């Protein structure tokens, strides 16, 4: 074997660069974060040939002293932390002191800067081509701030350069980096130029309308029009931002931006919480869209987990998970009808139909009190309060009087003083599947089975939650082998497991005994269920698996217990269904995530028929 020797500094830097500099987008990210940490209020980014030929970033930050220019290119040289205590309360985006050293080791690198604390009128420029011995500092004219130029990336490491994609692909990744960082700092101006062509100019956004405009520029206007603005504070944490409506879902997770204290991250706890919040309303195979900001005390999160700082570790992941889940879950349930009557709700899922699909769920049922006081039906077949499966009283069509029949009820208008309810009043039934309604804005079309399915499902959930979990003691306890990590998890979460109806007993270091499970899941594969629950507890600090299985069963019951297609309804029954939708959470989607209704505005109808043209 060869003898052990210390690597040359240049070779060590080039090896270390692999952790930070993967492609031009990685360089762009590090430079942008350094400028933001320097207090810049404007960032101008110029890119040539997808960033491989040149990346130039100019900022108006605090700048760098002449004496610190060469030191800035040394590994582990930073002005952001000085002690272990600083490492536990990191508020800056960068702190390792590796970015500039890694970038300069694999490129022709030039940095020019003037410090805002310098009394000299001259700025200083340092030029290097990856060999520190050749670095030269020369005086130059430059305003306060810093300009960094990275040319010929990977010119001295051709093996790594071969892994780069085409120019269009590399630039698309740089563009995405700028978008992500621009959403983290609304107070900073950003511009991007590629091959002498202006791509973006994002002015500073301080007012709420300006912030929304920037989000629209980055994520697209349809996202803003189809999102809920949230702002929640609890337990020393704050969650705010934009959450896409369930019907504005995506085929891939390309419109998901999550920031922790201004740092964009990807985290399993966060992803799981968001997924759970959308579990009842998202169509299968689709992904939610969101731009969310979590503000948490710096000591509650560890950002020193990964060299690229994309991952974080929460000190109390369960608390964070519960906060995110409850905030998003309740926000999706508390959408007011008036807030969801604008925007194209169907574009992402069904193409640009021109129709609107709001989500109807009132923050407080009292908002419809005036309607309910002035409009009542003789018998609301959708309000079966029995504890068993809600039923639907079928009506013999031959017994429906002409005054109440659908064909003769076109002019039916209940007289009320409170105006037209959000979903309007029923006009007719179409093909035994859809209900046509007249709303304030135009024409509404309701899928009666999907709507009734959501109503039944939500009421059954409430009924089940009123009672404590019914458990089933196993006549013959089941013994199963587990890993030591799963066994230790059992000891830490024994009370949590009992709360969801599962009783486990440790029989050895790698063996447990199952003595009790929820009666609702008696037909499930018990060993698989317990193993999945323990896996969730180990990853996220809690498990919603039992509740998910229960909801799946309730959803199946609700689907079979809902009004079917070709069921002829009277106007009273149709209007009763509409009123129930207006006071039911998440009534914009059925249990499978499909929309329950859409709306065509009068303006859209006029365009269809060329009226006024």
C-alpha positions as MATLAB code, in Angstrom:
seq = 'XXXXXXXXXXXXXXXXXXXXXXXXXXXXXXXXXXXXXXXXXXXXXXXXXXXXXXXXXXXXXXXXXXXXXXXXXXXXXXXXXXXXXXXXXXXXXXXXXXXXXXXXXXXXXXXXXXXXXXXXXXXXXXXXXXXXXXXXXXXXXXXXXXXXXXXXXXXXXXXXXXXXXXXXXXXXXXXXXXXXXXXXXXXXXXXXXXXXXXXXXXXXXXXXXXXXXXXXXXXXXXXXXXXXXXXXXXXXXXXXXXXXXXXXXXXXXXXXXXXXXXXXXXXXXXXXXXXXXXXXXXXXXXXXXXXXXXXXXXXXXXXXXXXXXXXXXXXXXXXXXXXXXXXXXXXXXXXXXXXXXXXXXXXXXXXXXXXXXXXXXXXXXXXXXXXXXXXXXXXXXXXXXXXXXXXXXXXXXXXXXXXXXXXXXXXXXXXXXXXXXXXXXXXXXXXXXXXXXXXXXXXXXXXXXXXXXXXXXXXXXXXXXXXXXXXXXXXXXXXXXXXXXXXXXXXXXXXXXXXXXXXXXXXXXXXXXXXXXXXXXXXXXXXXXXXXXXXXXXXXXXXXXXXXXXXXXXXXXXXXXXXXXXXXXXXXXXXXXXXXXXXXXXXXXXXXXXXXXXXXXXXXXXXXXXXXX';
ca = [
       0.000    0.000    0.000;
       1.073    3.584   -0.569;
       2.221    5.598    2.398;
      -0.172    8.175    3.884;
       0.527   11.748    2.792;
      -1.208   15.092    3.070;
      -3.020   16.203   -0.082;
      -1.874   19.327   -1.816;
      -4.055   22.310   -1.006;
      -5.204   22.796   -4.580;
      -6.228   19.128   -4.945;
      -7.993   19.179   -1.563;
      -9.959   22.271   -2.601;
     -10.997   20.675   -5.876;
     -12.177   17.537   -4.083;
     -14.075   19.643   -1.548;
     -15.641   21.614   -4.398;
     -17.618   18.505   -5.307;
     -19.674   18.939   -2.128;
     -20.662   22.520   -2.966;
     -20.205   23.058   -6.718;
     -22.190   20.497   -8.666;
     -23.141   22.679  -11.641;
     -23.553   26.380  -12.573;
     -26.777   26.563  -10.575;
     -24.844   25.552   -7.430;
     -22.404   28.419   -7.991;
     -25.288   30.843   -8.500;
     -26.964   29.746   -5.289;
     -23.811   30.232   -3.192;
     -23.086   33.671   -4.672;
     -26.660   34.897   -4.215;
     -26.724   33.747   -0.596;
     -23.398   35.470    0.133;
     -24.748   38.731   -1.286;
     -27.927   38.506    0.793;
     -25.870   37.840    3.925;
     -23.887   40.999    3.086;
     -27.094   43.040    3.311;
     -27.572   43.666   -0.406;
     -30.773   45.361   -1.540;
     -30.177   44.760   -5.257;
     -28.750   41.740   -7.070;
     -27.953   41.772  -10.797;
     -27.125   38.369  -12.254;
     -25.582   37.978  -15.733;
     -25.149   34.501  -17.246;
     -23.562   33.371  -20.519;
     -23.939   29.938  -22.126;
     -25.969   28.492  -19.279;
     -23.425   29.637  -16.700;
     -20.600   27.453  -18.014;
     -18.887   30.328  -19.819;
     -19.616   33.062  -17.295;
     -21.606   33.878  -14.167;
     -21.425   37.477  -12.955;
     -23.211   38.763   -9.860;
     -23.173   42.371   -8.737;
     -24.601   43.528   -5.396;
     -24.742   46.684   -3.287;
     -23.973   44.964    0.008;
     -21.478   45.870    2.713;
     -18.472   44.757    0.645;
     -15.153   43.179    1.685;
     -12.044   44.858    3.117;
      -8.881   44.741    1.010;
      -7.095   42.683    3.661;
      -9.875   40.081    3.591;
     -10.068   39.482   -0.147;
      -7.492   36.678   -0.331;
      -8.666   35.298    3.009;
     -12.202   35.100    1.562;
     -10.916   32.447   -0.859;
      -9.526   30.268    1.927;
     -11.490   27.272    3.191;
     -13.316   27.646    6.497;
     -12.862   31.434    6.449;
     -16.084   33.207    7.444;
     -17.316   36.341    9.174;
     -20.626   34.771   10.225;
     -19.729   32.537   13.158;
     -16.949   32.698   15.724;
     -17.949   30.201   18.428;
     -20.024   27.097   19.073;
     -22.788   29.296   20.511;
     -23.044   31.094   17.158;
     -23.415   27.731   15.420;
     -26.474   26.966   17.539;
     -28.194   30.227   16.560;
     -27.433   30.594   12.860;
     -29.404   33.354   11.172;
     -27.306   33.697    7.990;
     -27.745   31.657    4.823;
     -24.076   30.683    4.631;
     -21.644   30.053    7.483;
     -19.170   27.282    6.575;
     -16.752   29.537    4.647;
     -16.313   27.008    1.824;
     -18.265   28.494   -1.096;
     -15.753   30.958   -2.565;
     -12.808   28.628   -1.928;
     -14.552   25.764   -3.733;
     -15.738   27.905   -6.647;
     -12.357   29.554   -7.194;
     -10.605   26.162   -7.267;
     -12.534   24.998  -10.352;
     -12.877   28.236  -12.363;
     -11.238   31.457  -13.416;
     -12.424   33.627  -10.601;
     -12.518   37.384  -10.158;
     -13.888   39.292   -7.179;
     -14.079   43.079   -6.907;
     -15.301   44.796   -3.781;
     -15.442   48.013   -1.826;
     -16.316   47.980    1.864;
     -18.858   50.424    3.241;
     -16.478   50.888    6.198;
     -13.483   51.844    4.033;
     -12.270   55.450    3.978;
     -10.539   54.914    0.635;
     -12.162   55.903   -2.637;
     -10.552   52.946   -4.379;
     -12.052   49.480   -4.588;
      -9.929   46.346   -4.920;
     -10.076   43.458   -7.355;
      -8.639   39.967   -6.964;
      -8.123   37.723  -10.001;
      -7.261   34.035   -9.806;
      -7.433   31.045  -12.136;
      -7.681   28.442   -9.369;
      -4.054   28.834   -8.249;
      -3.882   30.950   -5.111;
      -0.203   31.788   -5.721;
      -1.191   33.664   -8.873;
      -3.837   35.750   -7.149;
      -3.260   39.467   -7.559;
      -4.984   42.400   -5.878;
      -5.198   45.571   -7.945;
      -7.004   48.887   -7.342;
     -10.101   49.561   -9.409;
     -13.124   51.861   -9.540;
     -16.238   50.270   -8.075;
     -19.175   51.442   -5.923;
     -19.782   50.072   -2.427;
     -20.624   46.414   -2.796;
     -19.179   43.354   -4.491;
     -18.987   41.952   -8.017;
     -18.066   38.288   -8.467;
     -17.259   36.825  -11.887;
     -16.899   33.084  -12.448;
     -15.592   32.113  -15.905;
     -14.882   28.768  -17.580;
     -16.370   26.602  -14.858;
     -14.605   23.216  -14.495;
     -11.967   24.177  -17.068;
      -9.355   22.353  -14.971;
     -11.566   19.361  -14.108;
     -12.780   18.135  -17.526;
     -14.198   14.898  -16.087;
     -16.742   16.864  -14.095;
     -17.541   19.173  -17.003;
     -18.620   16.184  -19.096;
     -21.520   15.593  -16.704;
     -23.077   18.998  -17.405;
     -26.270   19.087  -19.469;
     -27.135   21.233  -22.455;
     -27.048   25.015  -22.148;
     -30.842   25.285  -21.999;
     -31.058   22.784  -19.148;
     -28.281   24.382  -17.101;
     -29.817   27.828  -17.501;
     -33.251   26.519  -16.493;
     -31.719   25.389  -13.213;
     -30.105   28.785  -12.649;
     -33.464   30.404  -13.375;
     -35.111   28.159  -10.788;
     -32.462   29.060   -8.188;
     -33.110   32.765   -8.724;
     -36.857   32.234   -8.441;
     -36.520   30.314   -5.194;
     -34.228   32.893   -3.618;
     -36.311   35.836   -4.863;
     -39.309   34.391   -3.003;
     -37.284   34.323    0.211;
     -36.455   38.048    0.164;
     -39.260   40.291   -1.027;
     -37.316   43.395    0.040;
     -34.521   42.822   -2.498;
     -34.492   43.699   -6.214;
     -33.433   40.916   -8.574;
     -32.550   40.928  -12.270;
     -31.392   38.126  -14.558;
     -29.766   38.393  -18.000;
     -28.834   35.414  -20.162;
     -26.762   35.767  -23.318;
     -27.445   39.534  -23.357;
     -31.205   38.966  -23.107;
     -33.174   40.286  -20.115;
     -35.077   37.408  -18.517;
     -36.345   38.782  -15.187;
     -36.609   42.061  -13.370;
     -38.217   41.716   -9.964;
     -38.604   45.028   -8.105;
     -38.600   45.120   -4.301;
     -41.958   44.118   -2.817;
     -42.849   45.520    0.596;
     -46.651   45.870    0.451;
     -48.901   42.796    0.441;
     -50.046   43.501   -3.132;
     -46.435   43.766   -4.316;
     -45.538   40.470   -2.656;
     -48.475   38.819   -4.369;
     -47.328   40.311   -7.670;
     -43.852   38.795   -7.224;
     -45.326   35.406   -6.413;
     -47.412   35.706   -9.578;
     -44.313   36.573  -11.642;
     -42.423   33.562  -10.279;
     -45.190   30.963   -9.932;
     -47.693   32.265  -12.472;
     -50.881   34.262  -12.059;
     -53.121   31.126  -12.047;
     -51.413   29.955   -8.837;
     -52.149   33.225   -7.037;
     -55.731   33.247   -8.301;
     -56.218   29.702   -7.081;
     -54.559   29.925   -3.670;
     -55.435   30.747   -0.073;
     -53.431   33.321    1.866;
     -52.668   32.051    5.365;
     -50.989   33.549    8.423;
     -50.965   31.458   11.602;
     -49.043   31.923   14.853;
     -48.824   29.450   17.720;
     -46.276   28.070   20.182;
     -43.649   30.617   19.173;
     -43.920   29.678   15.490;
     -45.467   31.465   12.536;
     -46.635   29.958    9.243;
     -47.647   32.246    6.413;
     -47.777   32.257    2.650;
     -49.906   30.944   -0.197;
     -51.513   27.495   -0.356;
     -52.936   26.229   -3.641;
     -56.540   25.075   -3.730;
     -56.913   21.284   -4.046;
     -58.271   21.629   -7.591;
     -55.151   23.591   -8.569;
     -52.967   20.515   -8.278;
     -49.948   19.518  -10.334;
     -48.823   16.351  -12.059;
     -45.425   16.764  -10.347;
     -44.070   18.542   -7.280;
     -42.564   21.447   -9.238;
     -44.499   24.251   -7.568;
     -43.609   23.667   -3.926;
     -41.547   26.282   -2.093;
     -41.028   25.942    1.649;
     -38.794   28.285    3.648;
     -37.572   28.029    7.223;
     -36.329   31.360    8.546;
     -35.759   32.546    4.971;
     -33.875   29.399    3.879;
     -35.493   27.169    1.271;
     -35.464   23.556    2.411;
     -36.760   20.091    1.617;
     -37.632   18.073    4.682;
     -39.477   14.803    5.263;
     -41.365   16.149    8.275;
     -42.603   19.120    6.257;
     -43.536   17.004    3.224;
     -45.428   14.522    5.381;
     -47.369   17.275    7.187;
     -48.412   18.920    3.907;
     -49.385   15.588    2.374;
     -51.546   14.758    5.385;
     -53.251   18.172    5.256;
     -54.337   17.486    1.653;
     -55.194   13.823    2.171;
     -59.005   14.230    1.965;
     -59.168   16.681   -0.906;
     -56.379   15.931   -3.395;
     -57.012   13.842   -6.498;
     -54.868   10.682   -6.540;
     -51.518   11.049   -8.268;
     -51.589   14.849   -8.021;
     -49.312   17.163   -6.006;
     -50.288   20.334   -4.110;
     -48.806   23.744   -4.936;
     -47.668   26.131   -2.199;
     -45.308   28.933   -1.213;
     -44.953   28.751    2.572;
     -42.763   30.431    5.179;
     -42.106   28.979    8.618;
     -40.595   31.306   11.202;
     -39.163   29.479   14.198;
     -36.597   30.412   16.874;
     -33.127   29.720   15.447;
     -32.262   27.437   18.363;
     -35.242   25.238   17.386;
     -33.743   24.210   14.050;
     -30.337   22.867   13.055;
     -29.272   23.980    9.563;
     -25.787   22.469    9.828;
     -26.880   19.113    8.413;
     -25.821   19.094    4.768;
     -23.096   20.953    2.794;
     -25.659   22.490    0.425;
     -27.915   23.400    3.389;
     -31.025   22.068    1.648;
     -31.912   19.945    4.652;
     -32.562   20.932    8.240;
     -33.264   19.107   11.482;
     -35.965   20.319   13.853;
     -35.269   19.932   17.551;
     -38.958   19.106   18.175;
     -40.107   17.611   14.890;
     -43.433   16.450   16.318;
     -44.393   19.952   17.449;
     -43.465   21.361   14.032;
     -45.389   18.595   12.241;
     -48.526   19.164   14.329;
     -48.333   22.924   13.799;
     -47.954   22.616   10.025;
     -50.608   19.949    9.650;
     -53.268   21.624   11.789;
     -52.635   25.043   10.240;
     -52.896   23.818    6.653;
     -55.705   21.327    7.312;
     -57.896   23.944    8.986;
     -57.056   26.595    6.398;
     -58.221   24.340    3.576;
     -61.428   23.667    5.499;
     -62.118   27.321    6.375;
     -62.298   28.838    2.896;
     -65.225   31.248    2.558;
     -67.290   30.987   -0.628;
     -66.793   34.651   -1.496;
     -63.012   34.222   -1.422;
     -63.075   31.323   -3.859;
     -65.335   32.768   -6.542;
     -62.505   34.323   -8.566;
     -59.834   32.703  -10.680;
     -59.724   29.700  -12.929;
     -59.971   26.720  -10.576;
     -59.964   24.052  -13.278;
     -57.013   25.010  -15.426;
     -54.421   22.796  -13.757;
     -56.546   19.659  -13.520;
     -58.933   19.804  -16.451;
     -57.376   22.274  -18.897;
     -58.530   25.825  -19.534;
     -62.281   25.335  -19.609;
     -63.022   28.882  -18.585;
     -65.008   27.590  -15.638;
     -64.543   28.347  -11.976;
     -64.437   25.626   -9.319;
     -64.474   27.194   -5.877;
     -64.164   25.260   -2.647;
     -67.150   25.899   -0.419;
     -66.654   25.741    3.305;
     -67.626   28.516    5.666;
     -65.460   29.678    8.543;
     -68.632   29.916   10.603;
     -72.052   28.428    9.761;
     -73.625   31.610   11.134;
     -72.685   33.284    7.857;
     -75.575   31.425    6.250;
     -77.998   32.002    9.097;
     -80.023   34.559    7.159;
     -80.496   32.061    4.340;
     -81.497   29.214    6.631;
     -83.928   31.361    8.602;
     -85.749   32.489    5.470;
     -85.504   29.328    3.420;
     -86.481   25.915    4.737;
     -87.436   22.684    3.081;
     -90.182   20.340    4.099;
     -87.820   17.418    4.432;
     -84.022   17.520    4.111;
     -83.100   14.008    3.090;
     -79.422   14.855    3.461;
     -79.672   15.463    7.212;
     -80.036   11.963    8.523;
     -78.631   12.173   12.051;
     -78.795    8.467   12.838;
     -75.641    6.826   14.033;
     -75.718    4.176   11.353;
     -74.929    4.751    7.697;
     -76.767    7.888    6.493;
     -79.607    6.931    4.191;
     -81.298    8.605    1.268;
     -85.075    8.422    1.059;
     -85.867    7.667   -2.547;
     -88.816    9.529   -4.000;
     -91.234    7.906   -6.403;
     -91.228   10.123   -9.477;
     -94.849    9.333  -10.157;
     -95.813   10.959   -6.857;
     -93.996   14.240   -7.550;
     -96.542   16.973   -8.127;
     -96.290   19.236  -11.148;
     -95.511   22.190   -8.888;
     -92.402   20.456   -7.590;
     -91.358   18.547  -10.675;
     -88.071   19.364  -12.268;
     -89.507   19.922  -15.715;
     -92.120   22.398  -14.456;
     -89.965   24.029  -11.778;
     -87.780   26.267  -13.915;
     -89.192   29.494  -12.476;
     -89.003   28.282   -8.892;
     -87.420   31.034   -6.721;
     -87.736   30.887   -2.915;
     -88.296   34.374   -1.576;
     -85.676   35.423    0.966;
     -84.464   38.704    2.408;
     -80.795   37.791    2.737;
     -79.993   37.614   -0.997;
     -78.867   34.649   -3.054;
     -76.715   32.069   -1.248;
     -73.213   31.420   -2.650;
     -74.304   28.307   -4.540;
     -77.543   29.924   -5.676;
     -80.781   28.025   -6.325;
     -81.432   24.919   -8.363;
     -82.958   25.281  -11.834;
     -82.994   21.730  -13.157;
     -81.329   18.340  -13.222;
     -79.183   17.340  -16.210;
     -78.855   13.702  -17.385;
     -79.632   12.514  -13.863;
     -76.090   13.472  -12.793;
     -75.710   17.241  -12.570;
     -77.685   19.998  -10.866;
     -77.873   23.334  -12.676;
     -78.030   26.368  -10.392;
     -78.370   30.087  -10.866;
     -75.817   32.012   -8.793;
     -75.038   35.678   -8.384;
     -72.175   35.317  -10.869;
     -73.784   33.078  -13.469;
     -74.422   29.362  -13.876;
     -73.344   26.670  -11.429;
     -73.067   22.959  -12.267;
     -73.008   20.483   -9.350;
     -72.096   16.796   -9.475;
     -74.779   15.588   -7.087;
     -73.134   12.247   -6.200;
     -69.719   13.803   -5.503;
     -71.271   16.604   -3.442;
     -73.472   14.288   -1.391;
     -70.535   11.916   -0.862;
     -68.484   14.719    0.755;
     -71.419   15.776    2.967;
     -72.017   12.223    4.220;
     -68.296   11.650    4.718;
     -67.770   14.772    6.851;
     -70.801   13.986    9.025;
     -69.713   10.409    9.559;
     -66.257   11.611   10.610;
     -67.844   13.907   13.192;
     -69.983   11.056   14.500;
     -66.988    8.751   14.841;
     -64.944   11.427   16.612;
     -67.662   11.950   19.239;
     -67.019    8.495   20.643;
     -63.808    7.104   22.076;
     -61.993    4.485   20.038;
     -63.550    1.040   20.390;
     -60.784   -1.472   20.880;
     -60.596   -5.207   20.296;
     -58.511   -7.386   22.605;
     -56.921  -10.234   20.707;
     -57.915  -13.665   21.990;
     -54.504  -14.931   20.965;
     -51.831  -12.209   21.299;
     -49.577  -11.918   18.270;
     -45.819  -12.072   18.738;
     -43.631  -10.410   16.129;
     -39.933   -9.750   15.641;
     -38.771   -6.145   15.382;
     -35.479   -4.312   15.160;
     -33.885   -2.801   18.253;
     -34.732    0.659   16.941;
     -38.425   -0.290   16.653;
     -38.339   -1.816   20.120;
     -36.868    1.388   21.566;
     -39.523    3.403   19.710;
     -42.215    1.319   21.444;
     -40.883    2.295   24.866;
     -40.837    5.985   23.936;
     -44.350    6.036   22.448;
     -46.314    3.484   24.465;
     -48.849    6.110   25.624;
     -49.267    7.462   22.089;
     -50.010    3.960   20.825;
     -52.610    3.368   23.536;
     -54.296    6.641   22.573;
     -54.983    5.243   19.083;
     -56.115    1.862   20.404;
     -52.945   -0.204   19.985;
     -51.494   -2.021   23.000;
     -48.023   -3.470   22.583;
     -45.835   -5.206   25.117;
     -42.103   -5.695   24.916;
     -41.176   -9.395   25.089;
     -37.460   -9.002   24.489;
     -34.868   -6.782   22.902;
     -36.125   -7.688   19.416;
     -39.602   -9.017   20.086;
     -42.980   -7.466   20.931;
     -46.471   -8.805   21.618;
     -49.624   -7.250   20.139;
     -52.485   -7.468   22.641;
     -55.029   -4.900   21.424;
     -55.967   -3.077   18.197;
     -58.807   -0.716   17.156;
     -61.972   -2.735   16.470;
     -62.538   -0.761   13.273;
     -59.379   -2.333   11.822;
     -60.021   -5.879   12.950;
     -59.806   -7.246    9.411;
     -56.501   -5.557    8.636;
     -53.113   -7.242    8.513;
     -52.222   -6.595   12.154;
     -48.469   -7.147   11.919;
     -48.160   -4.934    8.845;
     -50.272   -2.241   10.520;
     -48.142   -2.203   13.677;
     -44.895   -2.167   11.704;
     -46.094    0.769    9.595;
     -47.202    2.673   12.701;
     -43.807    2.167   14.359;
     -42.099    3.319   11.146;
     -44.142    6.538   11.176;
     -43.329    7.128   14.828;
     -39.617    6.712   14.177;
     -39.639    9.110   11.203;
     -42.134   11.786   12.230;
     -42.719   11.357   15.959;
     -46.383   10.453   15.385;
     -48.549    8.228   13.223;
     -51.809    9.027   11.465;
     -52.030    5.578    9.942;
     -54.893    4.342   12.142;
     -56.876    7.502   11.476;
     -56.144    7.222    7.740;
     -57.375    3.619    7.665;
     -60.497    4.658    9.560;
     -61.147    7.499    7.113;
     -60.678    5.140    4.162;
     -63.376    2.883    5.585;
     -65.687    5.836    6.260;
     -65.083    7.154    2.741;
     -66.100    3.793    1.266;
     -69.265    3.781    3.366;
     -70.031    7.362    2.373;
     -69.536    6.575   -1.312;
     -71.971    3.654   -1.189;
     -74.438    5.629    0.922;
     -74.619    8.678   -1.347;
     -77.215    9.507   -3.955;
     -76.482    7.744   -7.231;
     -76.602    8.895  -10.823;
     -80.012    8.899  -12.566;
     -81.741    9.520   -9.257;
     -84.412   12.143   -9.981;
     -84.505   14.868   -7.315;
     -87.146   17.456   -6.569;
     -86.188   21.123   -6.444;
     -86.495   21.021   -2.653;
     -84.020   18.124   -2.512;
     -81.617   19.840   -4.881;
     -81.716   23.093   -2.923;
     -81.268   21.194    0.337;
     -78.119   19.623   -1.113;
     -76.806   23.067   -2.096;
     -77.418   24.468    1.389;
     -75.645   21.491    2.957;
     -72.663   22.001    0.669;
     -72.348   25.596    1.863;
     -71.896   24.565    5.490;
     -69.786   21.432    4.922;
     -66.026   21.549    5.146;
     -64.068   20.808    1.972;
     -67.259   20.516   -0.064;
     -65.420   21.731   -3.175;
     -64.059   18.192   -3.626;
     -65.382   14.715   -3.046;
     -63.518   12.200   -0.884;
     -61.376   11.207   -3.882;
     -60.300   14.769   -4.676;
     -62.602   15.284   -7.667;
     -64.364   18.660   -7.897;
     -68.006   18.706   -6.820;
     -69.032   21.786   -8.791;
     -67.939   24.424  -11.257;
     -69.260   27.827  -12.233;
     -69.556   29.685  -15.532;
     -69.828   33.433  -15.051;
     -72.191   35.612  -17.051;
     -69.177   37.220  -18.734;
     -67.918   33.815  -19.862;
     -71.343   32.868  -21.191;
     -71.511   36.158  -23.099;
     -68.146   35.393  -24.698;
     -69.291   31.927  -25.699;
     -72.250   33.411  -27.597;
     -70.353   36.514  -28.857;
     -72.785   38.831  -27.076;
     -71.728   42.468  -27.082;
     -69.200   41.907  -29.885;
];
